[in-house]
């Protein structure tokens, strides 16, 4: 292992909060998040999030999401441990794409069946289901008990030489470069429209996973990876605002107290996002490399380039140009904020405001109102 690989360090900040509409309805937080770091070595680091479906039929999805993050981390961790010391990226990509989804779904279903055996559905649960939905909904759950535990899953594993991504259903994984460019490492799933989603509870769920292995080198490595359930994205009126929030978080992490500032404020940001935006549960994990985000040392005074100013009478053309400029409006820096997102950062470099673009979305937009109405997600036929 090279010296550079030994120097790679990933830090993780994570938080999940119940949705504002769920709090009003007395519904438990159906999002789960898990961060695992091997105790005997720095890597691998495994981060998993899951979004339990809010449909009345998925009345045990909070358990389903908890099982998902645990089993995903376990299966991916075991898969990597078996190959430790002889990593072959081509093998990991080919075998991982086939093995991990199948094994994950199998272990998750086994865990759900064990839980159901020891905690059978009650008449009270079915009564609530029929009140919120219908007798037909009860029949669907009785025919497919996994439906009650429906959930999505997003998992990322960081190793010395690569990052492994595994996703089923909606939610987002974003990569940010040192320069602040934000992209999605996984391809889009055309089936994830509106509230439609693939799910762990659906038949042949193993065929619906997206999988990718990203090679890490000295020239190419994500500086930050952000995982989030869809409640966070849906708090923004568009994807551009969501991407800008990722860029803002990256810049905050560059500061001297970046880790503690983001860690201390993340819960408040998510609470504000769900309150002002989607109303849904939110789970976010931020994984980043401090070594890539270090700011360059300040140029010492002695290193500054000296300049010499020579005063010369301006030409007629120059005078006219200056006059034209002085008559125009004062030039201000270009406003880079998303039109539906606001950010306020205090001038004190060691403090950041809670009114950040990572939290706020336009509350009176038609898009946000639509997201507020989508709290009751339906999971029948792959609908969340």
SVG drawing of the C-alpha trace seen along z (x, -y; Angstrom):
<svg xmlns="http://www.w3.org/2000/svg" viewBox="-63 -64 73 81">
<polyline fill="none" stroke="black" stroke-width="0.4" points="0.0,0.0 1.4,-3.4 2.1,-6.2 -0.6,-8.3 -3.2,-5.6 -2.2,-5.5 -2.9,-9.2 -6.4,-9.0 -8.9,-9.9 -12.7,-10.2 -14.8,-11.9 -18.5,-11.4 -21.3,-13.7 -24.8,-12.3 -28.3,-13.1 -31.9,-12.2 -35.0,-14.1 -38.7,-13.3 -40.8,-15.1 -42.8,-18.1 -46.0,-16.5 -45.1,-13.2 -44.7,-15.1 -48.2,-16.6 -49.6,-13.2 -47.8,-11.3 -46.0,-9.1 -42.5,-7.8 -39.4,-8.8 -39.3,-6.2 -35.8,-7.2 -32.7,-5.4 -29.0,-6.0 -25.9,-4.0 -22.2,-4.8 -19.7,-2.0 -15.9,-2.3 -13.7,0.7 -12.1,0.4 -8.9,2.1 -8.2,-0.2 -9.4,-3.4 -11.0,-1.8 -13.4,-0.7 -16.0,-3.2 -19.6,-2.2 -22.5,-4.6 -26.1,-3.6 -29.4,-5.4 -32.9,-4.1 -36.3,-5.7 -39.3,-3.7 -42.4,-4.3 -45.1,-6.5 -48.0,-4.8 -50.7,-3.4 -49.9,0.1 -46.2,-0.3 -47.1,-0.8 -43.9,1.0 -41.5,-0.8 -39.6,-2.3 -38.5,1.2 -37.9,2.0 -35.5,-0.9 -33.6,0.0 -33.2,3.5 -32.0,2.2 -29.2,0.0 -27.9,2.8 -28.0,5.6 -26.6,3.4 -23.6,2.4 -23.1,6.0 -23.3,7.5 -21.0,4.9 -18.5,5.1 -18.3,8.9 -17.9,8.7 -15.0,6.3 -13.3,8.2 -13.2,11.4 -11.2,9.6 -8.9,7.6 -5.3,7.5 -6.2,8.7 -8.6,6.1 -9.3,6.5 -11.6,3.6 -12.8,5.5 -13.8,8.5 -15.4,6.3 -17.4,4.5 -18.6,7.7 -19.2,9.9 -20.4,7.1 -23.1,6.1 -24.5,9.6 -23.8,10.8 -24.6,7.7 -28.2,7.0 -29.2,10.7 -27.6,11.3 -28.8,8.0 -32.5,8.6 -32.3,12.2 -30.9,11.2 -33.3,8.2 -36.3,10.4 -35.1,13.1 -34.8,10.4 -38.3,9.1 -39.8,12.6 -38.1,13.2 -39.5,10.0 -42.9,10.7 -42.9,14.2 -42.1,12.8 -44.4,9.8 -47.4,10.8 -49.6,8.1 -52.3,7.0 -55.9,6.3 -55.2,2.7 -52.7,2.3 -55.1,3.6 -57.9,1.5 -55.8,-1.7 -54.9,-0.6 -58.5,-0.2 -59.4,-3.5 -56.6,-5.3 -57.0,-3.3 -59.4,-0.4 -60.1,3.3 -58.4,3.9 -55.2,2.5 -55.4,5.0 -55.7,7.8 -52.6,6.6 -50.6,6.6 -51.9,10.1 -50.8,11.4 -47.4,9.7 -46.4,9.0 -43.1,7.5 -45.2,4.5 -45.7,3.4 -41.9,3.0 -41.2,1.3 -38.1,-0.8 -35.4,-2.2 -31.7,-1.8 -28.5,-3.9 -25.1,-2.6 -21.6,-3.9 -18.3,-2.2 -15.0,-4.0 -11.8,-2.0 -8.2,-3.0 -8.5,-2.4 -12.2,-2.9 -15.6,-4.0 -18.5,-1.5 -22.1,-2.8 -25.2,-0.7 -28.7,-2.1 -32.3,-0.9 -35.2,-3.4 -35.3,-7.1 -33.0,-9.3 -29.8,-10.9 -26.0,-10.4 -24.0,-13.4 -20.3,-13.8 -18.4,-17.1 -15.0,-17.7 -12.4,-20.0 -13.4,-22.7 -17.1,-22.4 -18.5,-20.6 -21.4,-18.5 -22.5,-15.3 -24.4,-12.1 -22.1,-9.0 -25.0,-6.7 -27.1,-6.7 -30.7,-7.9 -33.5,-5.4 -36.3,-6.5 -38.9,-4.7 -38.5,-7.1 -41.1,-9.7 -43.2,-11.7 -43.8,-9.3 -43.0,-6.2 -40.1,-4.2 -38.5,-0.7 -38.4,0.9 -37.0,3.8 -40.5,5.2 -41.2,5.7 -40.8,9.0 -37.3,9.3 -36.1,6.2 -32.5,7.5 -32.9,6.6 -33.7,2.9 -30.4,1.9 -28.0,-0.6 -24.3,0.2 -21.0,-1.5 -17.3,-1.3 -15.4,-4.5 -11.6,-4.3 -9.6,-6.6 -6.3,-8.1 -4.1,-11.0 -5.6,-12.8 -9.3,-11.8 -11.2,-11.5 -14.4,-13.0 -13.7,-15.6 -17.2,-15.0 -20.0,-12.5 -23.5,-13.4 -26.3,-10.8 -29.8,-11.9 -33.3,-10.5 -35.8,-12.2 -37.3,-14.3 -34.3,-16.6 -34.2,-17.0 -38.0,-17.5 -37.6,-20.5 -36.0,-22.4 -38.1,-23.7 -35.6,-22.3 -32.5,-20.2 -30.3,-23.2 -31.0,-24.5 -30.2,-21.0 -26.9,-21.0 -26.1,-24.5 -26.7,-23.3 -24.1,-20.6 -21.6,-23.2 -22.3,-25.4 -21.7,-22.5 -18.4,-21.8 -17.3,-25.4 -18.3,-25.4 -16.2,-22.3 -13.1,-24.1 -13.2,-26.5 -11.0,-26.0 -13.9,-24.7 -15.8,-23.3 -16.4,-19.8 -17.9,-21.1 -19.8,-23.9 -21.6,-21.6 -22.0,-18.8 -23.5,-21.3 -25.9,-22.8 -27.0,-19.8 -29.9,-18.8 -31.3,-22.4 -30.9,-22.6 -32.9,-19.4 -35.6,-20.4 -35.9,-23.7 -35.9,-22.0 -38.8,-19.6 -40.7,-22.4 -40.4,-24.9 -40.3,-22.3 -41.4,-18.7 -42.7,-17.9 -41.2,-14.5 -38.5,-12.7 -35.0,-13.7 -31.7,-11.7 -28.4,-13.1 -24.8,-11.7 -21.8,-13.8 -18.6,-12.0 -15.5,-14.1 -11.7,-14.1 -10.2,-16.9 -6.9,-16.6 -8.5,-17.7 -10.3,-20.6 -7.4,-22.3 -7.2,-25.9 -3.9,-27.0 -1.6,-28.9 -1.9,-32.7 0.7,-34.5 3.1,-36.3 3.5,-40.0 7.1,-39.5 5.8,-37.2 3.3,-39.6 4.0,-41.0 4.9,-44.6 3.2,-46.9 4.1,-50.3 1.5,-52.9 2.5,-55.4 0.1,-58.4 -0.6,-59.5 -3.2,-61.9 -6.0,-59.8 -6.8,-59.9 -10.1,-61.3 -11.4,-57.7 -10.4,-56.6 -12.1,-59.6 -15.3,-58.8 -15.1,-55.2 -14.5,-56.2 -17.4,-58.7 -19.7,-56.0 -18.7,-53.6 -19.2,-56.1 -22.7,-57.0 -23.7,-53.3 -25.0,-51.4 -22.5,-50.2 -21.2,-46.8 -21.9,-44.2 -20.8,-40.5 -23.1,-38.2 -25.8,-36.6 -25.0,-32.9 -27.9,-31.8 -30.7,-29.7 -33.7,-31.9 -35.7,-29.8 -33.0,-29.3 -31.5,-31.8 -28.3,-31.8 -26.9,-34.0 -23.4,-33.4 -22.0,-35.6 -18.8,-37.4 -17.1,-35.6 -15.2,-32.9 -15.7,-30.5 -19.5,-30.8 -22.1,-30.0 -25.7,-31.0 -28.6,-28.5 -30.4,-30.4 -28.4,-28.6 -29.2,-27.5 -28.7,-23.9 -31.9,-24.3 -34.2,-26.8 -36.5,-26.4 -39.2,-28.7 -42.3,-27.9 -44.9,-29.5 -43.8,-27.8 -46.2,-25.4 -43.5,-22.8 -43.1,-22.9 -46.8,-22.8 -47.0,-19.7 -44.2,-18.1 -46.0,-18.8 -49.0,-16.9 -46.9,-13.8 -46.4,-12.7 -48.6,-9.7 -46.6,-7.6 -48.2,-4.6 -46.1,-1.5 -48.6,0.6 -47.1,1.7 -43.8,-0.2 -45.4,-3.5 -43.9,-5.3"/>
</svg>
